Amino acid sequence: MRAFIRSLILIVLPLLVLTGCFNKHVVRQKVILSIQTPSGEQTASSVEEISYTPPLLKGPAAGFDNATINRRGEAVVVEVAPGRYLFALLSDNRDPWSVFFPGQGPQATIEKFEAMIGETIELPRNQYPLLVTFNDINDPASVKRVDPANLEAIFGPGYRLNGITLALTKEPVTKGKVEKVLGWLPAANFIIPPEQQPRYVKDQTIEQKIMPSDFIDGSTLKSLRRNEPNK
């Protein structure tokens, strides 16, 4: 048995080294919203971090891809009018590789981002995050989807989304902005409570599918709930 284990180690260890499975890559990106209001342009941003660890094993012999992708950050929040807020929720639809290198995955592109710090790109409409607001900022169940092409339907005449920009950065991950506006969020298990949900998931509206982790990443939420600083 010992001889078998030693043989297995001799076979597997070089594979792990060759595949770079211990190389964790980190990309930070700033999501920037530009909103036109009757009183002028307003911008808001949030820096999020995406870390990527390559698969333990690659190729057909692995049988599966166990790469890991983790995200830290929070939604972009902008006060478009006194007491009226617009949120751009967290989304994996705008991972940097899918934005800067459409059609390519992280394994083929992740090492390129270190040399791209400072580069920006306008997000295409199909990669916009979900935009929401609250009719009553103190009532989670009042959450309402906002059409990026028609802010006036929610906020009134003179409001429009100029665009959403993604910028590669080394700035620290944004913390505390969402919690400052939504003080109830860390303690919430749901946005719209179960008793206000339909019986079947297939009948849920977009608003009913929204969770607290769409505003603040799950790891940070857990730390806030424990009243511990997120590391």
C-alpha positions in Angstrom: 0.0 0.0 0.0 2.8 2.4 0.9 4.5 1.7 -2.4 1.2 2.5 -4.2 0.7 5.8 -2.4 4.3 6.8 -3.2 3.8 6.0 -6.8 0.5 8.0 -6.9 2.3 11.0 -5.4 5.0 10.8 -7.9 2.5 10.8 -10.7 0.0 13.4 -9.4 2.4 16.0 -7.9 4.2 16.9 -11.2 0.8 17.2 -12.8 -0.3 19.7 -10.1 2.8 21.7 -10.6 2.6 21.7 -14.3 -1.0 22.8 -14.3 -0.3 25.7 -12.0 -3.1 24.8 -9.7 -1.7 26.8 -6.8 -1.6 30.0 -8.9 -4.4 32.3 -7.8 -5.1 35.2 -10.1 -6.9 38.3 -8.9 -8.6 41.0 -11.0 -10.1 44.1 -9.7 -12.6 46.1 -11.8 -14.5 49.3 -11.2 -18.1 49.4 -12.4 -19.0 53.1 -13.1 -22.5 54.3 -13.7 -23.2 57.6 -15.4 -26.7 59.0 -14.8 -28.2 62.1 -16.4 -30.5 64.0 -14.1 -32.4 67.3 -14.3 -29.7 68.9 -12.2 -26.8 67.4 -14.2 -24.7 64.3 -14.5 -24.1 62.0 -11.6 -21.6 59.2 -11.4 -21.1 56.4 -9.0 -18.8 53.4 -8.9 -17.9 50.2 -7.0 -14.7 48.2 -7.1 -15.2 44.4 -7.1 -12.6 41.7 -7.0 -12.7 38.4 -8.9 -10.2 35.7 -8.0 -9.6 32.7 -10.2 -7.7 29.5 -9.3 -7.1 27.2 -12.3 -8.3 23.6 -12.3 -6.5 21.1 -10.1 -6.1 18.9 -13.2 -6.6 19.8 -16.8 -7.5 17.7 -19.9 -9.6 14.6 -20.4 -7.8 12.7 -17.7 -9.2 15.1 -15.1 -12.8 14.2 -16.0 -14.0 17.6 -14.7 -13.0 21.2 -14.4 -12.7 22.2 -10.7 -11.5 25.8 -11.3 -12.7 28.1 -8.6 -14.0 31.7 -9.1 -14.7 33.9 -6.1 -16.1 37.4 -6.0 -15.9 40.2 -3.4 -17.7 43.5 -3.7 -21.0 45.2 -3.6 -23.6 46.8 -5.9 -23.1 50.3 -7.3 -25.4 52.7 -5.5 -26.2 56.2 -6.7 -28.6 58.7 -5.2 -30.3 60.0 -8.4 -32.7 62.2 -6.5 -33.1 63.1 -2.8 -33.9 59.9 -1.1 -34.2 58.0 -4.4 -31.5 55.4 -5.1 -30.5 53.3 -8.1 -28.6 50.1 -7.6 -26.6 48.1 -10.2 -26.5 44.6 -8.7 -23.6 42.2 -8.6 -23.4 40.0 -11.7 -21.2 37.3 -13.2 -22.4 38.5 -16.6 -19.6 41.1 -16.6 -16.6 39.0 -15.6 -13.5 40.7 -17.1 -12.7 37.9 -19.5 -16.2 38.0 -21.0 -16.1 41.8 -21.4 -12.6 42.3 -22.6 -12.2 39.0 -24.5 -15.6 38.0 -25.7 -15.9 34.3 -26.3 -12.8 33.4 -24.3 -12.7 31.9 -20.8 -10.6 32.8 -17.8 -7.9 30.2 -18.4 -7.0 31.7 -21.8 -7.0 35.3 -20.6 -6.5 35.7 -16.8 -2.7 36.3 -17.0 -3.2 39.2 -19.4 -5.0 41.5 -17.0 -2.0 42.5 -14.9 -0.7 44.4 -17.9 -4.1 46.0 -18.6 -4.5 48.0 -15.4 -6.1 51.3 -16.3 -7.9 50.1 -19.4 -11.6 50.8 -19.6 -14.5 49.6 -21.8 -18.1 50.5 -22.2 -20.3 47.6 -21.3 -22.7 46.5 -24.1 -26.3 46.5 -23.1 -26.5 42.7 -23.0 -23.9 42.7 -20.2 -25.6 45.4 -18.1 -26.2 44.3 -14.5 -29.7 44.3 -13.2 -30.8 47.8 -12.1 -33.2 48.2 -9.2 -34.6 50.7 -6.9 -36.9 50.7 -3.8 -40.2 52.6 -3.7 -39.5 52.8 0.1 -35.9 52.5 1.0 -36.8 51.0 4.4 -39.1 48.3 2.9 -37.2 45.5 1.2 -40.3 44.2 -0.5 -40.8 47.4 -2.4 -37.8 46.6 -4.7 -38.5 47.3 -8.3 -36.6 46.6 -11.5 -35.5 49.6 -13.5 -35.4 49.5 -17.3 -31.9 50.9 -18.3 -33.5 52.3 -21.4 -36.3 54.1 -19.5 -35.3 55.6 -16.1 -38.0 58.2 -16.6 -40.6 55.6 -16.0 -39.4 55.3 -12.4 -37.7 58.6 -11.6 -39.5 61.0 -13.8 -38.6 63.3 -16.7 -35.0 64.2 -17.3 -33.5 61.0 -16.0 -31.5 58.6 -18.2 -28.6 56.2 -18.1 -25.7 57.6 -20.1 -23.8 54.3 -19.8 -21.9 51.8 -17.7 -18.1 51.6 -17.9 -15.8 48.8 -16.6 -12.3 49.9 -15.6 -9.4 47.6 -14.6 -7.9 48.9 -11.4 -5.8 48.2 -8.3 -8.1 50.3 -6.0 -9.4 48.6 -2.9 -12.6 46.7 -2.9 -15.6 48.9 -2.1 -17.1 48.4 1.3 -19.9 50.0 3.3 -21.7 52.1 0.7 -24.7 49.7 0.3 -24.9 49.0 4.0 -25.0 52.8 4.7 -28.1 53.1 2.5 -29.7 49.7 3.2 -29.1 49.4 6.9 -31.5 46.4 7.1 -29.6 44.3 4.5 -27.0 42.4 6.7 -29.8 41.0 8.9 -32.1 40.1 5.9 -32.4 36.5 4.7 -34.5 37.6 1.8 -35.4 40.7 -0.1 -39.0 39.7 -0.8 -40.1 37.4 2.1 -41.3 33.8 1.4 -44.9 34.6 2.3 -45.0 37.1 -0.5 -43.6 34.7 -3.0 -45.5 32.4 -5.5 -45.8 28.7 -4.8 -43.6 27.7 -7.7 -40.1 29.1 -8.6 -41.1 29.3 -12.2 -43.7 31.9 -11.4 -41.3 34.3 -9.7 -40.8 37.7 -11.1 -37.3 39.2 -11.5 -37.8 41.2 -8.3 -38.8 38.1 -6.4 -35.6 36.3 -7.4 -33.3 39.1 -5.9 -31.3 38.1 -2.8 -29.2 40.0 -0.3 -26.1 38.5 -2.0 -27.0 40.4 -5.1 -26.2 43.6 -3.2 -23.2 42.5 -1.1 -21.2 39.3 -1.8 -22.0 36.4 0.4 -18.7 36.3 2.3 -18.9 39.9 3.3 -22.6 39.4 4.4 -21.5 36.6 6.7 -18.8 38.8 8.2 -21.3 41.6 8.8 -23.8 39.2 10.4 -21.1 38.1 12.8 -20.2 41.7 13.3 -16.6 40.9 12.3 -14.4 42.8 9.8 -14.2 41.0 6.4 -10.7 39.9 5.6 
